[in-house]
């Protein structure tokens, strides 16, 4: 028995020694990171036309008349029909922090555009609460006006000659610049650094065309909302986001690893979208915007919602025709 035990001990020792002196372990396998396209994303290969040419003065709108008494609109007017309906339906954003976003604590829609819309409701009814806020994606804005889903759109909506073929616009109430948002440590310092990168923007916006005009265009990823672009940037599925600077600053405030960089790529002029063929409504909305400029309301709303963007530039001067 003692001989058998010794033999077993020798065999086990040899096995252990063999394991210790064998070939070196296999080197680790390197797998390239997989960065799939985010849900609802699409690669956009050519610039959709949203800006159009300069065949019109897109920043000029119909000259306003006086504001009628609140709640007593002229008979037969588009405004009288809205008042008869009991509420004004306004298309807004719910993902544009600072301009139109849903407060996660209260569930309420808030922002500069939201309060502009409420002021128009005030001039219609004498009550800013008589309003239905209808969240719309950027691509839904024009169809919603054309099919009557909403009466107005106040949704960081840039007036352009191309869009003017389908709907009408108010006077301009805010002027923005298109820039780039990226991870601060990415090495991207301007739009000129986007060549060979993946840039996210939202379909149905004017932000796409400037990306395709770059000397070295990036791969352009189209998303449904700006928060979708933010998630894509945070997950590494996009290297940058490009759109209007106030929207980018609103996204950057949600993630301190991000920075808005570079000079302006283009200018955008926010106006209120209105259905085509209702000039009385255009003139009424322009009169309401004139009131906001004159009585200090525009400035107060800037201080309330946009002071994080820096000192107020003041409301843009309106341009009118006929």
N, C-alpha and C positions, 0 to 999 in steps of 0.2 A: 504493500500500500504506500509505504514511504517512497519507493522508487517511482510509482505512478504519479504521486504529488509533485515530486521534483521535476518529472518530465513535463507535466502540465505547466508548471511555473516557468520553465525554460521556453516552452512554446508561446506562452502569453507574452513573455518579455521580448521574444523575437518579433512577435506581431506588432507590439508597441514600437519597438525600435524601427521596424520597417515603415510604420506610419510616419514617424518623426523624420526619417531620412529620405522620404519619397520626393517626387518631382514638386517644384514650387506650385502654389495654387494658381488656378487659371486667372488671367487678368480680368478685371471687371468689364462688363459689356456697356459701351456708351451708346445711348439712344438719344437722337435729336429731339428736342422738345416739340410737342405737337400743339399747334395753335389753331384750332378749328375756327371757322367763321362763327360768330355769335348767332343765336337764334334770330330769325327774321332778317338776317343780313344778306346783302347781295353786292357783288362786285359790279360797279358801274364803269363801263368801258368807253362811254362817250358822253360829252356834256349835254344834259337836257337843257332846253331853252326856257329859262325863267326871266332872265334880264331882258333879252331882246336887243334891238339896236337903239339908236338915239333918235328915232324918227319922231318922237314926241317929247314933250317936257313932262316927264312922269311925276315931277314934284309939284306941278301946278294943278289946282283943283278949282271947282266952281266957287264963285264969290258968294259968301253967306248973306242971307237976309237977316232981319232981326229975329230974336227968339220969341216965339209966341208965349202967351201965359201958360205956365206949367199945368198939364192936364186938360188944356183947351186948345188942341191942335186944329188948324184950318180944316174945314169939312172937305172930305174927298182926298185929303193928302195921305201920303204913305205914313206919316206920323200919326194921323188920326186912326188909321187902321191898327197900328201897333198899340195905341192907347186903348182902343176898343177890345183888343185881345187881352188886355189886363197886365201884360208883362212884355218886356223886350227880350228877345232871344239873342244872346251874344256868344259867338264862337271865341274861345280862349284856349290858351295852353294850360296844361297842368304839370308840365315837367320843366318849365323855364324859370329856374330860381331867380328871384328878384322881379321878374316881369309877370309871370303867371305860373304858380305852383301850388300843389296841395300841401298844406301844413300838416305834417305827420302827427302832431299833437292834437289838433282840433278837427282835421279832415276838411277844413274850409279852404277854398281857393283864395289865394292872396297874391299881391304884387302890383307893380306900377300899372300894367295893362288892365288888371282887374278893377282898380280904382278909377281909371279913365272911363271904363265901361259903365261903372256905377254913376259917374257924374253925368253921362249922357242919359241914363235912366232918370236921374234927378231932374234934368231939363225937360224930359218927356212927361213925367208923372208928378213931379214934386216930391218923389220918394225914391231914393237910390236902391231900396230893397226890392223894387218891382222889376226884377231882372232874373232871367234864367241863364246861368252860365253853362255853356255847352262845350265840354272839352273836345278839341279837334287836333288831329295831327296836322303837320304842315301840308301834307298832300291832300287833306280833306277840306282845306279852307275854301278854295274856289268852288268845288262841287256843292258844298253846304250852302253857299250864297246863291248859286244858280238853281238849286232845287227847292229853295225856301225853307231849308232846315233851320237856318238862322236869319236874323234881320241884319246883323252887323258881324264883322270879325275884328277883334282887337287882340292880336296875337303875334307880336313882333313881325308884322306883315309888311314887307318892303314893296313899295309902289314901283312898278316897272312898265315899260312900254308893252312888253309881251303880255303881262297880266291885264293891262288896260284894255286889251282886245275882248276880254270876257266879262270883266266887272268894272266897277268904278271905285275911286279912292277919295278919301278926304284929303285935306291939307296934311302936310308932314308934321308929326308931333314929337319925333325923336330921330336923331341922326347917329348912326353907328359906323364902326369900322370892322372889317373882317380881319381876324388875326388867327394865330395858331395856339392851341393848348397842348402841352406835352408834359411828360415826367421831367422834373427839373434837372435830373442827372442824365438825361438822354443824349445830350450833345446837340440836340436840335435847337437852333437859335433863331430861325426865321423860316418862312415858307421856302426859301431857296435850299434848305437842307432836307426837304421832303422827298427828293428824288430817290427812288428805290425803296421808300418807306410805304407804310400803309396808313392812309389818312381817312378818318371817319367823318361823315357828314350825314345830314338827314335828307331823304328824298323829298322832292317837292319844294326845295329851298333855293335861294339865289346863291348859296354858298358853294355849290358844286362847280359852276362855270369857272371861277377864278383858279381852282385847283388844276383844271385841264389847260389853262393858259400858261402855267408855269413852264419855264424852259425845260425842266426835267420833272414832269408830272409824277406824282406818287400813284400807287394803286389806290383807287378810291372805293371805300366801302360805304354803301348806303344803308342807313338804319331808319327805323320808324320814329324814334324819339332821341332827344339829346341824352337822356339818362342811359339809353342803350349804348350810345357812343362812350359815355363815361365808364360803363362796365367793361366795354371792349378795351379801352385804354388801360384800365386797372388790371385786367387779366392778360395783357400782352398781345391781344388779338389785333390791336391797332397801335401805331406808334404816335399818333397825334389826332387831334380833333381840330377842324377848322370851321369857323362860322363867325357871327357877330361877336365883338369883344364883350358886351355885357352878358351874353349867354355864357361865354367861356369863363368869365370871372365868377359867374354864379356856380358853375361846375367846380372851379378851383376852390371855392369856399367850402366845398364838401370833401376835399382831399388836399391836405397841406403838402403832399408830395408833388403837386402839379403846379405849373407856371404858365402864364400867358406870355408869349414871346413874339418878337419881330415887329417890323413896321406894318402898316395897313396894306392889305392886298386889294381891297376894294371898299367902297362906301355903300351903306344901305340907309334908306330913308323910310322910317316906319310911318305908316298911315293906316287909317281905318278902312277896311274893305266893305264895300256896299254892293247890293245887287245892281246890275246894269239897268238903265232905263228908269231910275227913280231920282231925277235931279233935285226934287224938293227935299228928299231925305239927305242927299249929299250937302245941300246948302244948310239944312238944319244942323247936321253934325259939325259942319265947319263953324257955324255960329256958336255951338257949344264949346268947341275947342278954342275959339277966340275968347270966350268967357274965361276958360281955365288959364289962358295966358295972361289976361288982363287983371283978374282978381287975385292972383297969387296962388291959385290952387295947383297949377302945374308945378310951381316951385316947391310947394309944401309936399306934394306927392314925391318929388325927386328926393327931398330930404328924408322922407319916411322910408322909401324903398331903395334908393340908388346911391345914397351918400357914400357907400363903400367903394363906389367907382371913382371917387374924387370930387373935387369942387364942381358944383352945378355949372353947366355951360349956358343955362337959361334955355327957355323954349325956343325952338327954331322959328324964325320969322316965316309966316305963311306966304305962299305965292298963289295968286288967284287969276282966273281967266273968266271973261263974260259973267 
